[in-house]
Amino acid sequence: KMFLKKGYVVKFIGDNYLHEEPYTSTLQQMGIEVLYGQEYLTGIWDWLVKNGKDIHVAYLNRPHIATKYVAFINEPTDIKMIYYGHDLHFMREFREYELTGDVKKRQESEYWKSIEFSLFHKVAVSYYPSYVEEEAIHAVDETIPVKAITAYVYEEFLQNLNKDFAKREGLLFVGGFAHPPNADAVLWFAKDIYPRIRQKMEAAGQVPPEFIVVGSKVTDEIRALQQPDNGIIIKGFVSEEELSELYATCRVVVVPLRYGAGVKGKVVEAIYNGDPIVTTSIGAEGIPQVEDVLLVEDEPEAFAETVTRLYQSPEGCKALCEKTQSYIRTHFSMDAASVCTERFFVAV
């Protein structure tokens, strides 16, 4: 929408070249041409050669996709390329290696590092969701043009948040399990943190909250966490409507990530929904001034203590909730993003 507002004619290519709904129709209704179907799957290179003189900028996303296109676009066309990486794959894989000692992860980190830095040197500028990635890239090569750009943009904001936290119940985790850091987070919380919360609540004569887990592609290991009377509820995939209801009725959102990279969408989404949040340094990483609206702990005992204390304080939950909406408007609104896009267009 911001590209259109700037006066650009926008065309969209999905690397699978499928007519995906509702996304294809949504883009088309905005005035964006979506290139899909067999003719583009087999003929995209010919199309780029034929139309390259009319295309000024190619905005490429994700290393495994961008690397397919970057060399070809570079050679026969004058199209300037901008690369948006979402997160640094090499950083995420290396952090998992540091956590697990799995040598395969170190090798994968080295592989992705070679891919990502190759891309950086072939494009006009690279964008990432925060200063953290910018600093990590410059620590390796300070000559690479890289800037931080707002990752999430909201046009509409919630009204009438449920601030009666005394009537809200449960701890909520949201995250798809095709992404390994999410599975690790839930397993760590369920085994090392949640039992401590239950113990603290029971010692205070209070009923422990349920731990509700939402996310697609639930593994057998995650599913097995739900046992009779242990308080863990594995919901798996839910509709947008049910997810909104869970955000509005749970008391505390937990994001116990131990590794990963980039700005975590699940944290921004929880802030947008007005929820009190306890996360780790990894979960809070790269989100500007986020300590104003959530709590950060990295050790199991401290995490459990902070969740318990927050859960036992409806007023404390309300205080965090009341800060969220002004925070989202300041950092993740269309106005906030427009500042970044000005830099985007200046860069090319």
N, C-alpha and C positions, 0 to 999 in steps of 0.2 A: 504493500500500500504506500509505503514511503517512497519507493522508487517511482511509482506511478505519479505520486504527488509532485515529485521533482520534474516530471515531464518526460520520463523515459518511456519508450515502448518496450514492454517486458515480454519475453518468451520464456517458457519453463520446460526443462527437460528432466524427467525422472529417469534414472539410470536403468530401470526395468522396462521403460517405454510402455507401461500399462495405462489403461483408462481406469484410474482408481477413483472410486466414489466414497464420500461426497467431495473429495478434494479437487478432482478435475473440474467438476461443474462450478465449484466455488471460485476457483481461479478464473475460469472462463467468464463468469458473471462479473468479475472485476475488470474484465477487459484484457486479460492475459491469455495469449495463445499457448496452449499446451501441446507439445510435440510428442505424439504417442502413436503406437501401432507398428506393424511390420516394416512399413516403408522407411521409418526413421531408425528402427532397430538395425536394419541392414544398410541404411544409406545416410546415416548421420554425418559421416565424414564428407561425403559429396555435398550434402546440404551446407555444411560449414564452409567449404571452399566456395560454393556458389554465393552464399549470403554473407560471408565474412566481412566484406567491405562495408556492409550496412550495420555491423555490430561493433559497438565501441568497447563494451565491457562484458566479460564473462565472470560471473560470481560463482565460484566453485566451492563445494562443501565436502568435508570429510576426506581424509587421506586416501582411503581405498577407492573412493569414487574419483576424486580430483586427479589422481595419478594416471587414470585411464585417458584423460583428456588433455592434460596440461602440455605434454610434448607436442601433440598434433596441433593444438591451437597456436603454440609458439612458432611453429615453423612456416606454414603457408599463409598465415593471416597476420594482420596488424592489431588484433583484438588484445586489449589490455586485460590482464587477469587479476582478480582479487580472490584470495583464498580465505575461507572461514573454517577453522578447524574444530570448533565446538569444545574440544579439550585436547591436551597433549597426550597422545597415546603412549609415547615413550615414557612419560612421567608416571602415568597410571600403572603401566606394566612394571616399572622399576619399583614403585611403592609396594606393589603386591609381592615382588621378589624380596624386598626388605622385610616384609611382614611374615612371609611363609618360608623363605629360603629356597624356593623352587627355582632351580637353575634355568628351567625352560622359560620362566617369566623374564629372567634377565636377558636371555637370548631374544625373546620377543621384543623387549624394550629396545635392544640394539637394532633390531630389524626396523621397528617403527621410527626410530630416531633417524635412520638413513633415509627412509621414505619422506618423513616430514621435513627434514632440512633440505632435501632435494627440491621439494615443492617450494619452500621459502625462497630459494635462489632463482626460481623460474617465474615467479609472479611479481606483479608490481608492488603489492603490499599484502600482508596477512593480518587477519583480525581474529581476536580471541575474546572470550567473555570477560576477562579481568586482567588486572595488572600482574597477577601471579604468573600467567603464561608468558606475558611480555618479558618479565624479569628472567624467567627460566630460559627463554630463547636467547636473550641478550647475554646471559651468563656463558653461553656456548659461542655465540657469534654476535657481537654488538653492532655489526654492520647491517643486519637483516632488518628491513622495514616491517615493523609489527606494531599494532595498536590494539588497545582494548575497546570493545564496542558493547553496548548494552545487549544482553543475550535474550531477555524476555521483555515483551512490551504489552501492556494492557491498555485497552481503549475504554473499557467500562469497569466500574468499581462496585463492590458489593455494598448494599444498603441494609440497614437494620440487622447487624451482626448479633448473634445470640450471645449476650454477655452474662447470662445467668449461669455461671460456671458451677454453682452449687448443684445444679440439676444436670450438668453434663457429666458423662462418665466414660472411662476407658482411655487407654493409650493407643495411639494409631501410628502405624508405619505404612507408607505408600511407596512402592517401587517395583518395577518389573524385574523378574528373575532371570531373564536372558542376559542381564548385566551382572557379572559376577560380584562386584562390590556390594550390591543389594543383598544377595544371598548371604555373604559373609557378615553383613551388618545384622541381619535378623538372627542368624545362628549365634553370633556373639552376644547379642542382647538377650536372647532366650536362655542361654546357658550361663552367662556370667553376670548379667545385670538384673534381669527380671526377677530371679529368685530372691535377690537381695531386697528388691522393692517389696515383694510379697512379705518377706520376713519383717521388714520395718513397719509395714502397715498393720500386720497382725499383732506385732508387739505393742502398737499404739491402740489396739482394740478396734481397728478399722478393717473393713472389708477391702481386700486388694483389688485394684482395677484389672479388668480384662486387658490383654494385649492383642489388639486386632491388626492383622496383617493383610494388606491389600496389594495385589499386583498380578500381572499376567505371567504365564509360563511358570507356574509353581512347580518346583522340583519335588521328587519323592522325599528328599531329605528335609525340605521345608514343611511339606505336608505332614511328616511324621512328628513335628513339634507339637501338633494338637493332640493332646491326650485327655481322657476324662478327668475333669476337675482340676486341671493345671492352669486354667485361666487363659490359655493361648487359643485364639480363634483365627484360623487360616481361611480367609474369605476368597483369596485368589482374585481373578478378574471381576470387576464390578462395573456397572454402567456409570456414565457421568452423573446421572441424577443421584444414584446411591452414594457415589463418592462425595458429592456436595453435601449430602445429608450426614455422612460420617464426619466430614470436616466441621459441620455445624453442631454436632452433638457430642463429639469426643472432648475430653478435657485437655489432654496434652498430646502433641505430636512428637514422636521421637525419631531422630535420624542418626543412628549410631554407626556412621560410616568409618571404617578404619583405613581405607585407602580409596583412591580415585583421583580424578583431576578435573579441572574446570569448575565453573559455577554449577551447583547442583540444583536442577530444576525443581526437585521435590521440596527443597527448602524455600525457594522463592514462591512456589505454589502454596505452601502452608502459610507463609506470611500473607500472601494475597487473600487467603481465606480467613485471616484474622486469628489463627490458632497460636497458643503458647507453644514454644518449641524448645526442646533440649537436643543439642547435636554435639558433634565433635569439631575439632579444629579443621578436619578434612571437610566436614559438612558445611562449615561456615566460610571456607576458603574462597577468597576472591569477591565476596559480596560486600560492597562498601558499607562501612559503619553498621554492620549487621548486629553487633553486640548490643545495640540499642533496643533490639526487638526480640532477641532470643538469648538462651543460656548455653554456654559451651563447657563441656567436660570431656576429658580423654581417658580417664582411668575408670574401671568398672565400679569401684566403691563410690567415687565422687559422682559419677553419672547417676548411680542409683540413689544416692543421697539427694542430689539436686532434683531429680524427677519426683521423688517422694515429697520433698519439701514444697515443690511447686504444686503438686497434685493436692496436697493438704491445704492449699491456700487459694480458694476461689477468687479472693481479692487480688492476689498476686497474678493469677491467670488473667483476670480482667484488665489489670494494669498493662500487661504485655499486649493484650489484644487491642487496647485503645491506641497503641502506638503504631500498629501495623499499617493502617490505611494511609496515613500521611507519609509513612516511609515508602510505601509502594508508589504513591504518586510522585514522590521526589526522585526515586531511582529507577522505576520501571514503567513509567508512563510514556505515551507517545511524545510528549514534550521533552522528556529526558533523553529519549532515543534520538530525537531530531538533532541534538547537539553532536552525537556520534556520527550521524549520517552526513552532516556538514563536513566533518573531517574525511569521511569516506569519499565524497565527491571531489574534495580538494586533492586527495591523494592520487586520483587518476586523471 
